[in-house]
Amino acid sequence: MPTVPLTVHGAELLREELYRLKHIDRPAVITAIAEARAQGDLSENAEYDAARERQGFIEGRIAELEAKLSNAQIIDPTKLDADGRVVFGATVELEDAESGHPVAYQIVGEDEADIRKGKISVSSPIARALIGKYEGDTVEVQAPAGVHAYEILAVRYG
């Protein structure tokens, strides 16, 4: 599995989810399976089937999180010598060149991306266009609706 870039906060969120799955959800589903088994005939027991399906999901997610965390490259932008450049983990304030509309995005790993929270994946077109640029630079981003130009107003780390 390739290296998975994560911010410090993103890695902590994955660790919290892993803990919850292992110490809360897994024991709960084991109890649900035991209770469903106690009801008798398993061939027509919907509770048993649902609990087994949930167990499969939990075990799969645990394996996925463990793999991601073991291959994680945790990047703290405050400790990078970025010298004002846009780097992974940085928050970038932009202004749309056409509309003048300001936006701010933090460049994060794919698992952390959530556009509603202003977090964009490092592999997104806008993040790829921003990486390595400086405050005051203008970038052009190829979007489905055409090319958009943005001016970088500020770059913050942390």
ZARO-894012 format. One record per residue (C-alpha): residue number from 1; x, y, z. Coordinates in steps of 0.02 Angstrom, whole numbers. Layout:
<pts>
<pt><kolpa>NUM</kolpa><east>X</east><north>Y</north><up>Z</up></pt>
...
</pts>
This chain:
<pts>
<pt><kolpa>1</kolpa><east>0</east><north>0</north><up>0</up></pt>
<pt><kolpa>2</kolpa><east>69</east><north>172</north><up>-44</up></pt>
<pt><kolpa>3</kolpa><east>106</east><north>305</north><up>85</up></pt>
<pt><kolpa>4</kolpa><east>-49</east><north>395</north><up>147</up></pt>
<pt><kolpa>5</kolpa><east>-22</east><north>581</north><up>185</up></pt>
<pt><kolpa>6</kolpa><east>-116</east><north>640</north><up>340</up></pt>
<pt><kolpa>7</kolpa><east>-119</east><north>797</north><up>444</up></pt>
<pt><kolpa>8</kolpa><east>-90</east><north>778</north><up>631</up></pt>
<pt><kolpa>9</kolpa><east>-276</east><north>808</north><up>661</up></pt>
<pt><kolpa>10</kolpa><east>-327</east><north>684</north><up>525</up></pt>
<pt><kolpa>11</kolpa><east>-217</east><north>547</north><up>600</up></pt>
<pt><kolpa>12</kolpa><east>-293</east><north>579</north><up>771</up></pt>
<pt><kolpa>13</kolpa><east>-469</east><north>563</north><up>700</up></pt>
<pt><kolpa>14</kolpa><east>-424</east><north>395</north><up>620</up></pt>
<pt><kolpa>15</kolpa><east>-349</east><north>335</north><up>785</up></pt>
<pt><kolpa>16</kolpa><east>-508</east><north>386</north><up>878</up></pt>
<pt><kolpa>17</kolpa><east>-617</east><north>293</north><up>752</up></pt>
<pt><kolpa>18</kolpa><east>-506</east><north>139</north><up>765</up></pt>
<pt><kolpa>19</kolpa><east>-517</east><north>143</north><up>955</up></pt>
<pt><kolpa>20</kolpa><east>-707</east><north>159</north><up>948</up></pt>
<pt><kolpa>21</kolpa><east>-723</east><north>15</north><up>826</up></pt>
<pt><kolpa>22</kolpa><east>-610</east><north>-100</north><up>927</up></pt>
<pt><kolpa>23</kolpa><east>-669</east><north>-58</north><up>1103</up></pt>
<pt><kolpa>24</kolpa><east>-852</east><north>-9</north><up>1082</up></pt>
<pt><kolpa>25</kolpa><east>-926</east><north>-68</north><up>917</up></pt>
<pt><kolpa>26</kolpa><east>-839</east><north>-237</north><up>905</up></pt>
<pt><kolpa>27</kolpa><east>-890</east><north>-295</north><up>1080</up></pt>
<pt><kolpa>28</kolpa><east>-1068</east><north>-232</north><up>1051</up></pt>
<pt><kolpa>29</kolpa><east>-1087</east><north>-331</north><up>890</up></pt>
<pt><kolpa>30</kolpa><east>-1015</east><north>-488</north><up>972</up></pt>
<pt><kolpa>31</kolpa><east>-1147</east><north>-471</north><up>1108</up></pt>
<pt><kolpa>32</kolpa><east>-1282</east><north>-447</north><up>975</up></pt>
<pt><kolpa>33</kolpa><east>-1226</east><north>-605</north><up>884</up></pt>
<pt><kolpa>34</kolpa><east>-1228</east><north>-705</north><up>1047</up></pt>
<pt><kolpa>35</kolpa><east>-1403</east><north>-643</north><up>1088</up></pt>
<pt><kolpa>36</kolpa><east>-1465</east><north>-684</north><up>913</up></pt>
<pt><kolpa>37</kolpa><east>-1389</east><north>-859</north><up>924</up></pt>
<pt><kolpa>38</kolpa><east>-1480</east><north>-888</north><up>1087</up></pt>
<pt><kolpa>39</kolpa><east>-1646</east><north>-864</north><up>996</up></pt>
<pt><kolpa>40</kolpa><east>-1625</east><north>-1029</north><up>906</up></pt>
<pt><kolpa>41</kolpa><east>-1641</east><north>-1065</north><up>719</up></pt>
<pt><kolpa>42</kolpa><east>-1508</east><north>-959</north><up>631</up></pt>
<pt><kolpa>43</kolpa><east>-1573</east><north>-992</north><up>455</up></pt>
<pt><kolpa>44</kolpa><east>-1722</east><north>-875</north><up>479</up></pt>
<pt><kolpa>45</kolpa><east>-1648</east><north>-756</north><up>607</up></pt>
<pt><kolpa>46</kolpa><east>-1639</east><north>-579</north><up>535</up></pt>
<pt><kolpa>47</kolpa><east>-1555</east><north>-510</north><up>692</up></pt>
<pt><kolpa>48</kolpa><east>-1415</east><north>-637</north><up>674</up></pt>
<pt><kolpa>49</kolpa><east>-1390</east><north>-597</north><up>489</up></pt>
<pt><kolpa>50</kolpa><east>-1389</east><north>-409</north><up>524</up></pt>
<pt><kolpa>51</kolpa><east>-1264</east><north>-429</north><up>667</up></pt>
<pt><kolpa>52</kolpa><east>-1149</east><north>-538</north><up>561</up></pt>
<pt><kolpa>53</kolpa><east>-1157</east><north>-411</north><up>419</up></pt>
<pt><kolpa>54</kolpa><east>-1115</east><north>-271</north><up>542</up></pt>
<pt><kolpa>55</kolpa><east>-972</east><north>-374</north><up>611</up></pt>
<pt><kolpa>56</kolpa><east>-902</east><north>-395</north><up>434</up></pt>
<pt><kolpa>57</kolpa><east>-911</east><north>-208</north><up>406</up></pt>
<pt><kolpa>58</kolpa><east>-825</east><north>-170</north><up>572</up></pt>
<pt><kolpa>59</kolpa><east>-685</east><north>-295</north><up>544</up></pt>
<pt><kolpa>60</kolpa><east>-657</east><north>-228</north><up>367</up></pt>
<pt><kolpa>61</kolpa><east>-650</east><north>-49</north><up>428</up></pt>
<pt><kolpa>62</kolpa><east>-529</east><north>-96</north><up>568</up></pt>
<pt><kolpa>63</kolpa><east>-413</east><north>-178</north><up>442</up></pt>
<pt><kolpa>64</kolpa><east>-426</east><north>-26</north><up>326</up></pt>
<pt><kolpa>65</kolpa><east>-387</east><north>98</north><up>466</up></pt>
<pt><kolpa>66</kolpa><east>-241</east><north>-6</north><up>532</up></pt>
<pt><kolpa>67</kolpa><east>-167</east><north>-14</north><up>356</up></pt>
<pt><kolpa>68</kolpa><east>-188</east><north>173</north><up>329</up></pt>
<pt><kolpa>69</kolpa><east>-111</east><north>217</north><up>496</up></pt>
<pt><kolpa>70</kolpa><east>35</east><north>98</north><up>472</up></pt>
<pt><kolpa>71</kolpa><east>70</east><north>177</north><up>302</up></pt>
<pt><kolpa>72</kolpa><east>33</east><north>355</north><up>357</up></pt>
<pt><kolpa>73</kolpa><east>151</east><north>496</north><up>328</up></pt>
<pt><kolpa>74</kolpa><east>95</east><north>621</north><up>460</up></pt>
<pt><kolpa>75</kolpa><east>137</east><north>796</north><up>405</up></pt>
<pt><kolpa>76</kolpa><east>135</east><north>946</north><up>521</up></pt>
<pt><kolpa>77</kolpa><east>145</east><north>1103</north><up>412</up></pt>
<pt><kolpa>78</kolpa><east>201</east><north>1208</north><up>561</up></pt>
<pt><kolpa>79</kolpa><east>363</east><north>1107</north><up>565</up></pt>
<pt><kolpa>80</kolpa><east>400</east><north>1120</north><up>379</up></pt>
<pt><kolpa>81</kolpa><east>519</east><north>1249</north><up>309</up></pt>
<pt><kolpa>82</kolpa><east>388</east><north>1305</north><up>183</up></pt>
<pt><kolpa>83</kolpa><east>445</east><north>1487</north><up>174</up></pt>
<pt><kolpa>84</kolpa><east>272</east><north>1550</north><up>125</up></pt>
<pt><kolpa>85</kolpa><east>239</east><north>1415</north><up>-4</up></pt>
<pt><kolpa>86</kolpa><east>76</east><north>1318</north><up>-13</up></pt>
<pt><kolpa>87</kolpa><east>112</east><north>1144</north><up>56</up></pt>
<pt><kolpa>88</kolpa><east>12</east><north>995</north><up>118</up></pt>
<pt><kolpa>89</kolpa><east>-83</east><north>1045</north><up>275</up></pt>
<pt><kolpa>90</kolpa><east>-79</east><north>1231</north><up>238</up></pt>
<pt><kolpa>91</kolpa><east>-236</east><north>1336</north><up>238</up></pt>
<pt><kolpa>92</kolpa><east>-246</east><north>1446</north><up>84</up></pt>
<pt><kolpa>93</kolpa><east>-356</east><north>1599</north><up>67</up></pt>
<pt><kolpa>94</kolpa><east>-404</east><north>1630</north><up>-114</up></pt>
<pt><kolpa>95</kolpa><east>-503</east><north>1756</north><up>-214</up></pt>
<pt><kolpa>96</kolpa><east>-595</east><north>1705</north><up>-371</up></pt>
<pt><kolpa>97</kolpa><east>-524</east><north>1818</north><up>-507</up></pt>
<pt><kolpa>98</kolpa><east>-692</east><north>1835</north><up>-597</up></pt>
<pt><kolpa>99</kolpa><east>-815</east><north>1857</north><up>-453</up></pt>
<pt><kolpa>100</kolpa><east>-699</east><north>1923</north><up>-318</up></pt>
<pt><kolpa>101</kolpa><east>-776</east><north>1792</north><up>-202</up></pt>
<pt><kolpa>102</kolpa><east>-654</east><north>1743</north><up>-62</up></pt>
<pt><kolpa>103</kolpa><east>-634</east><north>1560</north><up>-10</up></pt>
<pt><kolpa>104</kolpa><east>-517</east><north>1468</north><up>107</up></pt>
<pt><kolpa>105</kolpa><east>-462</east><north>1287</north><up>93</up></pt>
<pt><kolpa>106</kolpa><east>-348</east><north>1176</north><up>194</up></pt>
<pt><kolpa>107</kolpa><east>-254</east><north>1048</north><up>90</up></pt>
<pt><kolpa>108</kolpa><east>-273</east><north>879</north><up>173</up></pt>
<pt><kolpa>109</kolpa><east>-265</east><north>692</north><up>137</up></pt>
<pt><kolpa>110</kolpa><east>-404</east><north>604</north><up>44</up></pt>
<pt><kolpa>111</kolpa><east>-479</east><north>531</north><up>204</up></pt>
<pt><kolpa>112</kolpa><east>-492</east><north>703</north><up>283</up></pt>
<pt><kolpa>113</kolpa><east>-566</east><north>797</north><up>135</up></pt>
<pt><kolpa>114</kolpa><east>-734</east><north>879</north><up>169</up></pt>
<pt><kolpa>115</kolpa><east>-778</east><north>1027</north><up>59</up></pt>
<pt><kolpa>116</kolpa><east>-913</east><north>1084</north><up>182</up></pt>
<pt><kolpa>117</kolpa><east>-775</east><north>1110</north><up>311</up></pt>
<pt><kolpa>118</kolpa><east>-658</east><north>1192</north><up>186</up></pt>
<pt><kolpa>119</kolpa><east>-542</east><north>1041</north><up>175</up></pt>
<pt><kolpa>120</kolpa><east>-490</east><north>985</north><up>1</up></pt>
<pt><kolpa>121</kolpa><east>-394</east><north>830</north><up>-50</up></pt>
<pt><kolpa>122</kolpa><east>-213</east><north>851</north><up>-99</up></pt>
<pt><kolpa>123</kolpa><east>-255</east><north>757</north><up>-259</up></pt>
<pt><kolpa>124</kolpa><east>-395</east><north>879</north><up>-310</up></pt>
<pt><kolpa>125</kolpa><east>-363</east><north>991</north><up>-461</up></pt>
<pt><kolpa>126</kolpa><east>-363</east><north>1151</north><up>-358</up></pt>
<pt><kolpa>127</kolpa><east>-242</east><north>1081</north><up>-228</up></pt>
<pt><kolpa>128</kolpa><east>-124</east><north>1018</north><up>-364</up></pt>
<pt><kolpa>129</kolpa><east>-127</east><north>1192</north><up>-443</up></pt>
<pt><kolpa>130</kolpa><east>-92</east><north>1276</north><up>-275</up></pt>
<pt><kolpa>131</kolpa><east>51</east><north>1167</north><up>-210</up></pt>
<pt><kolpa>132</kolpa><east>216</east><north>1259</north><up>-220</up></pt>
<pt><kolpa>133</kolpa><east>140</east><north>1430</north><up>-256</up></pt>
<pt><kolpa>134</kolpa><east>160</east><north>1586</north><up>-147</up></pt>
<pt><kolpa>135</kolpa><east>48</east><north>1723</north><up>-78</up></pt>
<pt><kolpa>136</kolpa><east>10</east><north>1845</north><up>-219</up></pt>
<pt><kolpa>137</kolpa><east>24</east><north>1713</north><up>-356</up></pt>
<pt><kolpa>138</kolpa><east>-121</east><north>1681</north><up>-474</up></pt>
<pt><kolpa>139</kolpa><east>-165</east><north>1502</north><up>-517</up></pt>
<pt><kolpa>140</kolpa><east>-275</east><north>1431</north><up>-652</up></pt>
<pt><kolpa>141</kolpa><east>-377</east><north>1277</north><up>-613</up></pt>
<pt><kolpa>142</kolpa><east>-457</east><north>1167</north><up>-745</up></pt>
<pt><kolpa>143</kolpa><east>-632</east><north>1130</north><up>-682</up></pt>
<pt><kolpa>144</kolpa><east>-777</east><north>1040</north><up>-769</up></pt>
<pt><kolpa>145</kolpa><east>-856</east><north>1210</north><up>-804</up></pt>
<pt><kolpa>146</kolpa><east>-696</east><north>1278</north><up>-878</up></pt>
<pt><kolpa>147</kolpa><east>-539</east><north>1364</north><up>-817</up></pt>
<pt><kolpa>148</kolpa><east>-551</east><north>1465</north><up>-656</up></pt>
<pt><kolpa>149</kolpa><east>-418</east><north>1587</north><up>-598</up></pt>
<pt><kolpa>150</kolpa><east>-383</east><north>1620</north><up>-415</up></pt>
<pt><kolpa>151</kolpa><east>-266</east><north>1740</north><up>-327</up></pt>
<pt><kolpa>152</kolpa><east>-182</east><north>1676</north><up>-169</up></pt>
<pt><kolpa>153</kolpa><east>-218</east><north>1804</north><up>-33</up></pt>
<pt><kolpa>154</kolpa><east>-136</east><north>1715</north><up>114</up></pt>
<pt><kolpa>155</kolpa><east>-52</east><north>1552</north><up>164</up></pt>
<pt><kolpa>156</kolpa><east>-66</east><north>1492</north><up>344</up></pt>
<pt><kolpa>157</kolpa><east>11</east><north>1340</north><up>429</up></pt>
<pt><kolpa>158</kolpa><east>-79</east><north>1257</north><up>573</up></pt>
</pts>
